[in-house]
Amino acid sequence: MTSALIIGQPNVGKTSFLINFAYYLGIKKLRFMIRQPAGFVSTRTYELEQAYDELTSAKPHKTNNIQSIQLKLPVGKQDKDIRLVDSCGLVDEIHPQEYIRKSMAQTLKELMLSEIVLHIIDLNQLSSNQNLTKIDQEIYDFLKDESGYKILANKLDLDIDKSNLEKLSKIVDKRLLIPISAIYQEGFDKIKLFLLENI
């Protein structure tokens, strides 16, 4: 089954995107396969609201393992299966907590195995800076020539981000950009199309 990794810095909306994209596809219960950095695997099922309450937070590194859900993308009378993978947020520096460092290493390992990478960038973080952060730049440089790579420019719903989208399109290849709002499901039709083209 094809894997699509959601990657980016902490608190850019990776988990919110995963939950809302599943909801966009009509899924009401989310069955997660959770892989801890130590290698243990478990499953957990959440109702939509419960998933929001337990899996998202304003604090960084709420997601500190690899958690994935299997989705069916409708194509005519058939469905195509895809594994959508949520990951620990990556940071520029070495994190002081060993568990988070192991989680980030797990994310990088998953990056090497994934056929599709959805790189979420928070448009709100571009306000004072004309450049990408070091980690976002490294991800972009590593993947920009891969057919299964897209940048999801998130938080389009905030007023300040309209001009930041223009800034971002000058920094990266705008053909790789899909502007989205993970909360309001904006741009999800384009993401679905991109996933179907790459399965």
PyMOL CGO cylinders between C-alpha atoms (Angstrom):
from pymol import cmd
from pymol.cgo import CYLINDER

trace = [
    CYLINDER, 0.00, 0.00, 0.00, 1.25, 3.48, -0.84, 0.3, 1, 1, 1, 1, 1, 1,
    CYLINDER, 1.25, 3.48, -0.84, 2.29, 5.65, 2.12, 0.3, 1, 1, 1, 1, 1, 1,
    CYLINDER, 2.29, 5.65, 2.12, 1.87, 9.42, 2.24, 0.3, 1, 1, 1, 1, 1, 1,
    CYLINDER, 1.87, 9.42, 2.24, 3.91, 11.02, 5.02, 0.3, 1, 1, 1, 1, 1, 1,
    CYLINDER, 3.91, 11.02, 5.02, 2.79, 14.31, 6.55, 0.3, 1, 1, 1, 1, 1, 1,
    CYLINDER, 2.79, 14.31, 6.55, 5.93, 16.15, 7.62, 0.3, 1, 1, 1, 1, 1, 1,
    CYLINDER, 5.93, 16.15, 7.62, 6.85, 19.59, 8.95, 0.3, 1, 1, 1, 1, 1, 1,
    CYLINDER, 6.85, 19.59, 8.95, 7.70, 21.57, 12.05, 0.3, 1, 1, 1, 1, 1, 1,
    CYLINDER, 7.70, 21.57, 12.05, 5.77, 21.21, 15.32, 0.3, 1, 1, 1, 1, 1, 1,
    CYLINDER, 5.77, 21.21, 15.32, 2.35, 22.89, 15.43, 0.3, 1, 1, 1, 1, 1, 1,
    CYLINDER, 2.35, 22.89, 15.43, 1.98, 23.54, 11.70, 0.3, 1, 1, 1, 1, 1, 1,
    CYLINDER, 1.98, 23.54, 11.70, -1.27, 21.52, 11.56, 0.3, 1, 1, 1, 1, 1, 1,
    CYLINDER, -1.27, 21.52, 11.56, -0.12, 18.01, 10.59, 0.3, 1, 1, 1, 1, 1, 1,
    CYLINDER, -0.12, 18.01, 10.59, -2.49, 16.11, 12.87, 0.3, 1, 1, 1, 1, 1, 1,
    CYLINDER, -2.49, 16.11, 12.87, -5.38, 18.52, 12.24, 0.3, 1, 1, 1, 1, 1, 1,
    CYLINDER, -5.38, 18.52, 12.24, -4.87, 17.98, 8.52, 0.3, 1, 1, 1, 1, 1, 1,
    CYLINDER, -4.87, 17.98, 8.52, -4.90, 14.19, 8.91, 0.3, 1, 1, 1, 1, 1, 1,
    CYLINDER, -4.90, 14.19, 8.91, -8.09, 14.22, 11.00, 0.3, 1, 1, 1, 1, 1, 1,
    CYLINDER, -8.09, 14.22, 11.00, -9.90, 16.69, 8.73, 0.3, 1, 1, 1, 1, 1, 1,
    CYLINDER, -9.90, 16.69, 8.73, -8.79, 14.97, 5.52, 0.3, 1, 1, 1, 1, 1, 1,
    CYLINDER, -8.79, 14.97, 5.52, -10.21, 11.68, 6.83, 0.3, 1, 1, 1, 1, 1, 1,
    CYLINDER, -10.21, 11.68, 6.83, -13.44, 13.49, 7.69, 0.3, 1, 1, 1, 1, 1, 1,
    CYLINDER, -13.44, 13.49, 7.69, -13.46, 15.08, 4.20, 0.3, 1, 1, 1, 1, 1, 1,
    CYLINDER, -13.46, 15.08, 4.20, -13.39, 11.53, 2.78, 0.3, 1, 1, 1, 1, 1, 1,
    CYLINDER, -13.39, 11.53, 2.78, -16.41, 10.59, 4.92, 0.3, 1, 1, 1, 1, 1, 1,
    CYLINDER, -16.41, 10.59, 4.92, -14.66, 8.74, 7.74, 0.3, 1, 1, 1, 1, 1, 1,
    CYLINDER, -14.66, 8.74, 7.74, -16.35, 9.19, 11.13, 0.3, 1, 1, 1, 1, 1, 1,
    CYLINDER, -16.35, 9.19, 11.13, -14.16, 6.84, 13.18, 0.3, 1, 1, 1, 1, 1, 1,
    CYLINDER, -14.16, 6.84, 13.18, -10.39, 7.00, 12.89, 0.3, 1, 1, 1, 1, 1, 1,
    CYLINDER, -10.39, 7.00, 12.89, -8.47, 3.77, 13.45, 0.3, 1, 1, 1, 1, 1, 1,
    CYLINDER, -8.47, 3.77, 13.45, -4.84, 4.65, 14.09, 0.3, 1, 1, 1, 1, 1, 1,
    CYLINDER, -4.84, 4.65, 14.09, -1.89, 2.31, 13.92, 0.3, 1, 1, 1, 1, 1, 1,
    CYLINDER, -1.89, 2.31, 13.92, 0.66, 3.77, 16.33, 0.3, 1, 1, 1, 1, 1, 1,
    CYLINDER, 0.66, 3.77, 16.33, 4.36, 2.91, 16.14, 0.3, 1, 1, 1, 1, 1, 1,
    CYLINDER, 4.36, 2.91, 16.14, 6.43, 4.02, 19.12, 0.3, 1, 1, 1, 1, 1, 1,
    CYLINDER, 6.43, 4.02, 19.12, 10.13, 4.94, 18.68, 0.3, 1, 1, 1, 1, 1, 1,
    CYLINDER, 10.13, 4.94, 18.68, 11.01, 1.79, 20.66, 0.3, 1, 1, 1, 1, 1, 1,
    CYLINDER, 11.01, 1.79, 20.66, 9.28, -0.29, 17.96, 0.3, 1, 1, 1, 1, 1, 1,
    CYLINDER, 9.28, -0.29, 17.96, 6.06, -1.23, 19.74, 0.3, 1, 1, 1, 1, 1, 1,
    CYLINDER, 6.06, -1.23, 19.74, 2.92, -1.13, 17.58, 0.3, 1, 1, 1, 1, 1, 1,
    CYLINDER, 2.92, -1.13, 17.58, -0.63, -0.64, 18.83, 0.3, 1, 1, 1, 1, 1, 1,
    CYLINDER, -0.63, -0.64, 18.83, -3.97, 0.41, 17.40, 0.3, 1, 1, 1, 1, 1, 1,
    CYLINDER, -3.97, 0.41, 17.40, -6.46, 2.90, 18.73, 0.3, 1, 1, 1, 1, 1, 1,
    CYLINDER, -6.46, 2.90, 18.73, -9.85, 4.02, 17.44, 0.3, 1, 1, 1, 1, 1, 1,
    CYLINDER, -9.85, 4.02, 17.44, -11.14, 7.57, 17.95, 0.3, 1, 1, 1, 1, 1, 1,
    CYLINDER, -11.14, 7.57, 17.95, -14.36, 9.37, 17.25, 0.3, 1, 1, 1, 1, 1, 1,
    CYLINDER, -14.36, 9.37, 17.25, -13.67, 12.60, 15.36, 0.3, 1, 1, 1, 1, 1, 1,
    CYLINDER, -13.67, 12.60, 15.36, -14.03, 14.99, 18.32, 0.3, 1, 1, 1, 1, 1, 1,
    CYLINDER, -14.03, 14.99, 18.32, -12.12, 12.63, 20.58, 0.3, 1, 1, 1, 1, 1, 1,
    CYLINDER, -12.12, 12.63, 20.58, -9.25, 12.57, 18.07, 0.3, 1, 1, 1, 1, 1, 1,
    CYLINDER, -9.25, 12.57, 18.07, -9.10, 16.38, 18.14, 0.3, 1, 1, 1, 1, 1, 1,
    CYLINDER, -9.10, 16.38, 18.14, -9.15, 16.50, 21.93, 0.3, 1, 1, 1, 1, 1, 1,
    CYLINDER, -9.15, 16.50, 21.93, -6.53, 13.81, 22.47, 0.3, 1, 1, 1, 1, 1, 1,
    CYLINDER, -6.53, 13.81, 22.47, -4.21, 14.18, 19.48, 0.3, 1, 1, 1, 1, 1, 1,
    CYLINDER, -4.21, 14.18, 19.48, -3.91, 17.94, 18.92, 0.3, 1, 1, 1, 1, 1, 1,
    CYLINDER, -3.91, 17.94, 18.92, -2.49, 20.62, 21.18, 0.3, 1, 1, 1, 1, 1, 1,
    CYLINDER, -2.49, 20.62, 21.18, -1.05, 24.13, 21.09, 0.3, 1, 1, 1, 1, 1, 1,
    CYLINDER, -1.05, 24.13, 21.09, 2.05, 22.70, 22.77, 0.3, 1, 1, 1, 1, 1, 1,
    CYLINDER, 2.05, 22.70, 22.77, 4.79, 21.37, 20.47, 0.3, 1, 1, 1, 1, 1, 1,
    CYLINDER, 4.79, 21.37, 20.47, 5.44, 17.64, 20.03, 0.3, 1, 1, 1, 1, 1, 1,
    CYLINDER, 5.44, 17.64, 20.03, 2.00, 16.38, 21.03, 0.3, 1, 1, 1, 1, 1, 1,
    CYLINDER, 2.00, 16.38, 21.03, 2.61, 13.82, 18.28, 0.3, 1, 1, 1, 1, 1, 1,
    CYLINDER, 2.61, 13.82, 18.28, 5.74, 11.98, 19.35, 0.3, 1, 1, 1, 1, 1, 1,
    CYLINDER, 5.74, 11.98, 19.35, 5.45, 8.77, 17.36, 0.3, 1, 1, 1, 1, 1, 1,
    CYLINDER, 5.45, 8.77, 17.36, 4.40, 7.59, 13.93, 0.3, 1, 1, 1, 1, 1, 1,
    CYLINDER, 4.40, 7.59, 13.93, 0.61, 7.25, 13.71, 0.3, 1, 1, 1, 1, 1, 1,
    CYLINDER, 0.61, 7.25, 13.71, -1.17, 6.30, 10.54, 0.3, 1, 1, 1, 1, 1, 1,
    CYLINDER, -1.17, 6.30, 10.54, -4.62, 5.62, 9.20, 0.3, 1, 1, 1, 1, 1, 1,
    CYLINDER, -4.62, 5.62, 9.20, -5.67, 3.68, 6.13, 0.3, 1, 1, 1, 1, 1, 1,
    CYLINDER, -5.67, 3.68, 6.13, -7.88, 5.64, 3.76, 0.3, 1, 1, 1, 1, 1, 1,
    CYLINDER, -7.88, 5.64, 3.76, -9.86, 4.75, 0.67, 0.3, 1, 1, 1, 1, 1, 1,
    CYLINDER, -9.86, 4.75, 0.67, -9.76, 7.35, -2.09, 0.3, 1, 1, 1, 1, 1, 1,
    CYLINDER, -9.76, 7.35, -2.09, -12.82, 6.98, -4.35, 0.3, 1, 1, 1, 1, 1, 1,
    CYLINDER, -12.82, 6.98, -4.35, -12.07, 6.66, -8.08, 0.3, 1, 1, 1, 1, 1, 1,
    CYLINDER, -12.07, 6.66, -8.08, -15.19, 6.02, -10.13, 0.3, 1, 1, 1, 1, 1, 1,
    CYLINDER, -15.19, 6.02, -10.13, -16.65, 2.71, -8.91, 0.3, 1, 1, 1, 1, 1, 1,
    CYLINDER, -16.65, 2.71, -8.91, -13.44, 1.66, -7.20, 0.3, 1, 1, 1, 1, 1, 1,
    CYLINDER, -13.44, 1.66, -7.20, -11.39, 2.82, -4.25, 0.3, 1, 1, 1, 1, 1, 1,
    CYLINDER, -11.39, 2.82, -4.25, -7.64, 3.19, -4.00, 0.3, 1, 1, 1, 1, 1, 1,
    CYLINDER, -7.64, 3.19, -4.00, -6.03, 2.47, -0.64, 0.3, 1, 1, 1, 1, 1, 1,
    CYLINDER, -6.03, 2.47, -0.64, -3.47, 4.78, 0.89, 0.3, 1, 1, 1, 1, 1, 1,
    CYLINDER, -3.47, 4.78, 0.89, -1.80, 4.95, 4.28, 0.3, 1, 1, 1, 1, 1, 1,
    CYLINDER, -1.80, 4.95, 4.28, -1.72, 8.54, 5.57, 0.3, 1, 1, 1, 1, 1, 1,
    CYLINDER, -1.72, 8.54, 5.57, 1.11, 8.91, 8.10, 0.3, 1, 1, 1, 1, 1, 1,
    CYLINDER, 1.11, 8.91, 8.10, 1.31, 11.58, 10.81, 0.3, 1, 1, 1, 1, 1, 1,
    CYLINDER, 1.31, 11.58, 10.81, 4.73, 12.29, 12.30, 0.3, 1, 1, 1, 1, 1, 1,
    CYLINDER, 4.73, 12.29, 12.30, 6.65, 14.08, 15.02, 0.3, 1, 1, 1, 1, 1, 1,
    CYLINDER, 6.65, 14.08, 15.02, 7.46, 17.70, 14.19, 0.3, 1, 1, 1, 1, 1, 1,
    CYLINDER, 7.46, 17.70, 14.19, 11.03, 18.38, 13.10, 0.3, 1, 1, 1, 1, 1, 1,
    CYLINDER, 11.03, 18.38, 13.10, 13.09, 21.26, 14.49, 0.3, 1, 1, 1, 1, 1, 1,
    CYLINDER, 13.09, 21.26, 14.49, 16.33, 22.97, 13.46, 0.3, 1, 1, 1, 1, 1, 1,
    CYLINDER, 16.33, 22.97, 13.46, 18.31, 22.18, 16.60, 0.3, 1, 1, 1, 1, 1, 1,
    CYLINDER, 18.31, 22.18, 16.60, 18.96, 19.02, 18.62, 0.3, 1, 1, 1, 1, 1, 1,
    CYLINDER, 18.96, 19.02, 18.62, 16.01, 18.61, 20.98, 0.3, 1, 1, 1, 1, 1, 1,
    CYLINDER, 16.01, 18.61, 20.98, 16.92, 18.34, 24.70, 0.3, 1, 1, 1, 1, 1, 1,
    CYLINDER, 16.92, 18.34, 24.70, 14.53, 15.42, 25.35, 0.3, 1, 1, 1, 1, 1, 1,
    CYLINDER, 14.53, 15.42, 25.35, 15.79, 12.01, 24.24, 0.3, 1, 1, 1, 1, 1, 1,
    CYLINDER, 15.79, 12.01, 24.24, 12.28, 10.70, 23.53, 0.3, 1, 1, 1, 1, 1, 1,
    CYLINDER, 12.28, 10.70, 23.53, 11.59, 13.58, 21.11, 0.3, 1, 1, 1, 1, 1, 1,
    CYLINDER, 11.59, 13.58, 21.11, 14.97, 13.06, 19.42, 0.3, 1, 1, 1, 1, 1, 1,
    CYLINDER, 14.97, 13.06, 19.42, 14.08, 9.39, 18.88, 0.3, 1, 1, 1, 1, 1, 1,
    CYLINDER, 14.08, 9.39, 18.88, 10.67, 10.41, 17.53, 0.3, 1, 1, 1, 1, 1, 1,
    CYLINDER, 10.67, 10.41, 17.53, 12.29, 12.81, 15.07, 0.3, 1, 1, 1, 1, 1, 1,
    CYLINDER, 12.29, 12.81, 15.07, 14.70, 10.06, 13.96, 0.3, 1, 1, 1, 1, 1, 1,
    CYLINDER, 14.70, 10.06, 13.96, 11.66, 7.82, 13.44, 0.3, 1, 1, 1, 1, 1, 1,
    CYLINDER, 11.66, 7.82, 13.44, 10.10, 10.56, 11.26, 0.3, 1, 1, 1, 1, 1, 1,
    CYLINDER, 10.10, 10.56, 11.26, 13.26, 10.79, 9.14, 0.3, 1, 1, 1, 1, 1, 1,
    CYLINDER, 13.26, 10.79, 9.14, 13.30, 7.01, 8.70, 0.3, 1, 1, 1, 1, 1, 1,
    CYLINDER, 13.30, 7.01, 8.70, 9.65, 7.11, 7.57, 0.3, 1, 1, 1, 1, 1, 1,
    CYLINDER, 9.65, 7.11, 7.57, 10.59, 9.89, 5.14, 0.3, 1, 1, 1, 1, 1, 1,
    CYLINDER, 10.59, 9.89, 5.14, 13.03, 7.55, 3.41, 0.3, 1, 1, 1, 1, 1, 1,
    CYLINDER, 13.03, 7.55, 3.41, 10.30, 4.87, 3.02, 0.3, 1, 1, 1, 1, 1, 1,
    CYLINDER, 10.30, 4.87, 3.02, 7.42, 7.07, 1.83, 0.3, 1, 1, 1, 1, 1, 1,
    CYLINDER, 7.42, 7.07, 1.83, 6.40, 7.32, -1.81, 0.3, 1, 1, 1, 1, 1, 1,
    CYLINDER, 6.40, 7.32, -1.81, 4.46, 10.54, -1.18, 0.3, 1, 1, 1, 1, 1, 1,
    CYLINDER, 4.46, 10.54, -1.18, 5.42, 13.41, 1.13, 0.3, 1, 1, 1, 1, 1, 1,
    CYLINDER, 5.42, 13.41, 1.13, 3.03, 16.19, 2.15, 0.3, 1, 1, 1, 1, 1, 1,
    CYLINDER, 3.03, 16.19, 2.15, 5.23, 18.93, 3.62, 0.3, 1, 1, 1, 1, 1, 1,
    CYLINDER, 5.23, 18.93, 3.62, 3.12, 21.30, 5.71, 0.3, 1, 1, 1, 1, 1, 1,
    CYLINDER, 3.12, 21.30, 5.71, 4.39, 24.84, 6.15, 0.3, 1, 1, 1, 1, 1, 1,
    CYLINDER, 4.39, 24.84, 6.15, 2.58, 27.27, 8.47, 0.3, 1, 1, 1, 1, 1, 1,
    CYLINDER, 2.58, 27.27, 8.47, 2.05, 30.47, 6.47, 0.3, 1, 1, 1, 1, 1, 1,
    CYLINDER, 2.05, 30.47, 6.47, 1.85, 32.40, 9.73, 0.3, 1, 1, 1, 1, 1, 1,
    CYLINDER, 1.85, 32.40, 9.73, 5.53, 31.65, 10.39, 0.3, 1, 1, 1, 1, 1, 1,
    CYLINDER, 5.53, 31.65, 10.39, 6.65, 33.55, 7.27, 0.3, 1, 1, 1, 1, 1, 1,
    CYLINDER, 6.65, 33.55, 7.27, 5.51, 36.95, 8.54, 0.3, 1, 1, 1, 1, 1, 1,
    CYLINDER, 5.51, 36.95, 8.54, 8.87, 38.33, 9.71, 0.3, 1, 1, 1, 1, 1, 1,
    CYLINDER, 8.87, 38.33, 9.71, 11.18, 36.26, 7.54, 0.3, 1, 1, 1, 1, 1, 1,
    CYLINDER, 11.18, 36.26, 7.54, 11.59, 36.04, 3.77, 0.3, 1, 1, 1, 1, 1, 1,
    CYLINDER, 11.59, 36.04, 3.77, 13.23, 32.60, 4.01, 0.3, 1, 1, 1, 1, 1, 1,
    CYLINDER, 13.23, 32.60, 4.01, 12.17, 29.14, 5.06, 0.3, 1, 1, 1, 1, 1, 1,
    CYLINDER, 12.17, 29.14, 5.06, 13.41, 27.83, 8.37, 0.3, 1, 1, 1, 1, 1, 1,
    CYLINDER, 13.41, 27.83, 8.37, 16.51, 25.67, 8.12, 0.3, 1, 1, 1, 1, 1, 1,
    CYLINDER, 16.51, 25.67, 8.12, 14.59, 22.38, 8.50, 0.3, 1, 1, 1, 1, 1, 1,
    CYLINDER, 14.59, 22.38, 8.50, 11.89, 23.36, 5.96, 0.3, 1, 1, 1, 1, 1, 1,
    CYLINDER, 11.89, 23.36, 5.96, 14.60, 24.42, 3.50, 0.3, 1, 1, 1, 1, 1, 1,
    CYLINDER, 14.60, 24.42, 3.50, 16.41, 21.09, 3.95, 0.3, 1, 1, 1, 1, 1, 1,
    CYLINDER, 16.41, 21.09, 3.95, 13.20, 19.10, 3.38, 0.3, 1, 1, 1, 1, 1, 1,
    CYLINDER, 13.20, 19.10, 3.38, 12.43, 21.20, 0.30, 0.3, 1, 1, 1, 1, 1, 1,
    CYLINDER, 12.43, 21.20, 0.30, 15.94, 20.85, -1.14, 0.3, 1, 1, 1, 1, 1, 1,
    CYLINDER, 15.94, 20.85, -1.14, 15.90, 17.09, -0.55, 0.3, 1, 1, 1, 1, 1, 1,
    CYLINDER, 15.90, 17.09, -0.55, 12.48, 16.45, -2.14, 0.3, 1, 1, 1, 1, 1, 1,
    CYLINDER, 12.48, 16.45, -2.14, 11.73, 19.24, -4.64, 0.3, 1, 1, 1, 1, 1, 1,
    CYLINDER, 11.73, 19.24, -4.64, 12.53, 17.09, -7.67, 0.3, 1, 1, 1, 1, 1, 1,
    CYLINDER, 12.53, 17.09, -7.67, 10.47, 14.09, -6.53, 0.3, 1, 1, 1, 1, 1, 1,
    CYLINDER, 10.47, 14.09, -6.53, 7.08, 13.57, -8.21, 0.3, 1, 1, 1, 1, 1, 1,
    CYLINDER, 7.08, 13.57, -8.21, 5.42, 12.54, -4.93, 0.3, 1, 1, 1, 1, 1, 1,
    CYLINDER, 5.42, 12.54, -4.93, 6.25, 15.80, -3.10, 0.3, 1, 1, 1, 1, 1, 1,
    CYLINDER, 6.25, 15.80, -3.10, 3.93, 18.72, -2.39, 0.3, 1, 1, 1, 1, 1, 1,
    CYLINDER, 3.93, 18.72, -2.39, 4.06, 21.66, -0.02, 0.3, 1, 1, 1, 1, 1, 1,
    CYLINDER, 4.06, 21.66, -0.02, 0.78, 22.28, 1.78, 0.3, 1, 1, 1, 1, 1, 1,
    CYLINDER, 0.78, 22.28, 1.78, 0.77, 25.99, 2.67, 0.3, 1, 1, 1, 1, 1, 1,
    CYLINDER, 0.77, 25.99, 2.67, -1.46, 25.82, 5.75, 0.3, 1, 1, 1, 1, 1, 1,
    CYLINDER, -1.46, 25.82, 5.75, -3.52, 28.32, 7.75, 0.3, 1, 1, 1, 1, 1, 1,
    CYLINDER, -3.52, 28.32, 7.75, -4.86, 30.11, 4.69, 0.3, 1, 1, 1, 1, 1, 1,
    CYLINDER, -4.86, 30.11, 4.69, -7.91, 30.94, 6.81, 0.3, 1, 1, 1, 1, 1, 1,
    CYLINDER, -7.91, 30.94, 6.81, -5.94, 33.61, 8.74, 0.3, 1, 1, 1, 1, 1, 1,
    CYLINDER, -5.94, 33.61, 8.74, -6.00, 37.13, 7.23, 0.3, 1, 1, 1, 1, 1, 1,
    CYLINDER, -6.00, 37.13, 7.23, -2.25, 37.70, 7.47, 0.3, 1, 1, 1, 1, 1, 1,
    CYLINDER, -2.25, 37.70, 7.47, -1.47, 34.61, 5.42, 0.3, 1, 1, 1, 1, 1, 1,
    CYLINDER, -1.47, 34.61, 5.42, -2.70, 35.83, 2.03, 0.3, 1, 1, 1, 1, 1, 1,
    CYLINDER, -2.70, 35.83, 2.03, 0.44, 37.95, 1.57, 0.3, 1, 1, 1, 1, 1, 1,
    CYLINDER, 0.44, 37.95, 1.57, 2.58, 35.22, 3.10, 0.3, 1, 1, 1, 1, 1, 1,
    CYLINDER, 2.58, 35.22, 3.10, 1.41, 32.83, 0.39, 0.3, 1, 1, 1, 1, 1, 1,
    CYLINDER, 1.41, 32.83, 0.39, 2.88, 35.24, -2.17, 0.3, 1, 1, 1, 1, 1, 1,
    CYLINDER, 2.88, 35.24, -2.17, 6.16, 35.29, -0.21, 0.3, 1, 1, 1, 1, 1, 1,
    CYLINDER, 6.16, 35.29, -0.21, 6.27, 31.50, -0.13, 0.3, 1, 1, 1, 1, 1, 1,
    CYLINDER, 6.27, 31.50, -0.13, 5.59, 31.21, -3.86, 0.3, 1, 1, 1, 1, 1, 1,
    CYLINDER, 5.59, 31.21, -3.86, 8.71, 33.35, -4.47, 0.3, 1, 1, 1, 1, 1, 1,
    CYLINDER, 8.71, 33.35, -4.47, 10.86, 31.13, -2.22, 0.3, 1, 1, 1, 1, 1, 1,
    CYLINDER, 10.86, 31.13, -2.22, 9.80, 27.72, -3.57, 0.3, 1, 1, 1, 1, 1, 1,
    CYLINDER, 9.80, 27.72, -3.57, 8.63, 26.36, -6.92, 0.3, 1, 1, 1, 1, 1, 1,
    CYLINDER, 8.63, 26.36, -6.92, 4.98, 27.44, -6.93, 0.3, 1, 1, 1, 1, 1, 1,
    CYLINDER, 4.98, 27.44, -6.93, 4.02, 24.33, -8.93, 0.3, 1, 1, 1, 1, 1, 1,
    CYLINDER, 4.02, 24.33, -8.93, 4.70, 22.38, -5.73, 0.3, 1, 1, 1, 1, 1, 1,
    CYLINDER, 4.70, 22.38, -5.73, 2.35, 24.52, -3.61, 0.3, 1, 1, 1, 1, 1, 1,
    CYLINDER, 2.35, 24.52, -3.61, -1.18, 23.67, -2.57, 0.3, 1, 1, 1, 1, 1, 1,
    CYLINDER, -1.18, 23.67, -2.57, -2.68, 26.42, -0.38, 0.3, 1, 1, 1, 1, 1, 1,
    CYLINDER, -2.68, 26.42, -0.38, -4.86, 24.87, 2.32, 0.3, 1, 1, 1, 1, 1, 1,
    CYLINDER, -4.86, 24.87, 2.32, -6.76, 25.45, 5.50, 0.3, 1, 1, 1, 1, 1, 1,
    CYLINDER, -6.76, 25.45, 5.50, -6.55, 22.22, 7.51, 0.3, 1, 1, 1, 1, 1, 1,
    CYLINDER, -6.55, 22.22, 7.51, -9.39, 23.46, 9.72, 0.3, 1, 1, 1, 1, 1, 1,
    CYLINDER, -9.39, 23.46, 9.72, -11.82, 24.45, 6.94, 0.3, 1, 1, 1, 1, 1, 1,
    CYLINDER, -11.82, 24.45, 6.94, -10.79, 21.75, 4.42, 0.3, 1, 1, 1, 1, 1, 1,
    CYLINDER, -10.79, 21.75, 4.42, -9.77, 24.32, 1.79, 0.3, 1, 1, 1, 1, 1, 1,
    CYLINDER, -9.77, 24.32, 1.79, -7.59, 22.82, -0.93, 0.3, 1, 1, 1, 1, 1, 1,
    CYLINDER, -7.59, 22.82, -0.93, -8.49, 19.23, -0.01, 0.3, 1, 1, 1, 1, 1, 1,
    CYLINDER, -8.49, 19.23, -0.01, -9.85, 18.50, -3.50, 0.3, 1, 1, 1, 1, 1, 1,
    CYLINDER, -9.85, 18.50, -3.50, -6.41, 19.32, -4.96, 0.3, 1, 1, 1, 1, 1, 1,
    CYLINDER, -6.41, 19.32, -4.96, -4.68, 17.12, -2.38, 0.3, 1, 1, 1, 1, 1, 1,
    CYLINDER, -4.68, 17.12, -2.38, -7.01, 14.23, -3.17, 0.3, 1, 1, 1, 1, 1, 1,
    CYLINDER, -7.01, 14.23, -3.17, -6.24, 14.63, -6.88, 0.3, 1, 1, 1, 1, 1, 1,
    CYLINDER, -6.24, 14.63, -6.88, -2.49, 14.73, -6.19, 0.3, 1, 1, 1, 1, 1, 1,
    CYLINDER, -2.49, 14.73, -6.19, -2.69, 11.57, -4.07, 0.3, 1, 1, 1, 1, 1, 1,
    CYLINDER, -2.69, 11.57, -4.07, -4.68, 9.74, -6.74, 0.3, 1, 1, 1, 1, 1, 1,
    CYLINDER, -4.68, 9.74, -6.74, -2.10, 10.69, -9.38, 0.3, 1, 1, 1, 1, 1, 1,
    CYLINDER, -2.10, 10.69, -9.38, 0.71, 9.25, -7.25, 0.3, 1, 1, 1, 1, 1, 1,
    CYLINDER, 0.71, 9.25, -7.25, -0.78, 6.01, -5.93, 0.3, 1, 1, 1, 1, 1, 1,
]
cmd.load_cgo(trace, "trace")
